[in-house]
Amino acid sequence: MYLEIVSPEATLFAGEVTSVTVPGINGEFQMLQNHAPVVSLLQKGDVKVQGDITIDEDFQNKFSKGPNGETLLSITSGTIEMKDNKVIVLAD
């Protein structure tokens, strides 16, 4: 599936991923290929991305590696939309 992570400053990441886990306001949830359409608010926490991804060197300082090999991005709030195997995260 295709993931875009957009902040007020720039698009931090855009590319194919295996899964995305986000801190929803009602708890953490994960999306995989062919997930049902969803729109949700996000709260403070980590966006966890699985897959063989490459982060632009201008934004590598915003990301870290998690204990299970996932790529993490800490956010304070945001929204997420999943539709037709495309995930858009608007993150603060």
N, C-alpha and C positions, 0 to 999 in steps of 0.2 A: 504494500500500500504506500501511498505517497504522503509525506509529512511536510508541513510548512510550519516553522516557529517564527512568529513575527513579534518584535518588540516595538515600542515607540520610536526607537532609534533606527532599526534596520531589520531585514530578514536575517535571523540568526542561523537558520538551517532550512534547506529544502532538498528533499531527496527520498529515495525508497528506503523503507524500514520494515522490520519484521513485526514489531509491536510497539505500542505506546501506552504507558501507564501514567495517569494524571491524578492530582489531588483535588477531586471534586468536592463541592461544598457538603455533600452527603456521604463522603468517604472516597477513598482511593478506588479507581476502576481502570481496567485495561481494555484496549481495543486491538483486535487482530484483523487480518484480511476478512473482508465481507461482513464486518460488524454492521448491525442495524444503524440507521441514521440516528444521530444524537447531537444535542446542543446542551451545554452545561456551563455553569459558572465554576471557576476554580478558586481555591484558597491557597494560602501559603503552604509550600511544600516543594517536592521535586517532581519534575517531568522526567520520566524514565523511558529511554529509547533503547530498544534492542535492534540489532542489525549491524551490518558492516557499513558504518557511515563515516564520512569525512567532513570534519568541521573546518570552515574557512579559518585561516590562521588569525584573521582580525578578531574572531569571536571565540577562539579556543580558551581564553581565560575565563569565560562565562560558564564553561562546561567542565565537568569532572567525571571520573570513572567510578562506578559503584562497585560493591563487593562481588556482584555476580556478573561483572563485565559489561553492564549496561552503561549508557552515557546519561549523565544527570545534568539537569538545568534547574537551579533553584529559582522559584518565582514567589512573589508576594500575593498575586491575584491574577485573574485573567478569565478568558472564555475559551471553549473548545467547540468545534463543529466537526462531525464526521459524516460524510455523505459520499456514496459511490467510490469507496476505497481511497478517499482523500481526507486527510485530517489537517485542520488548520487550528493552531494554538495561537491566540493573541495573549501575550504574556507581559506582565509588569514586573 
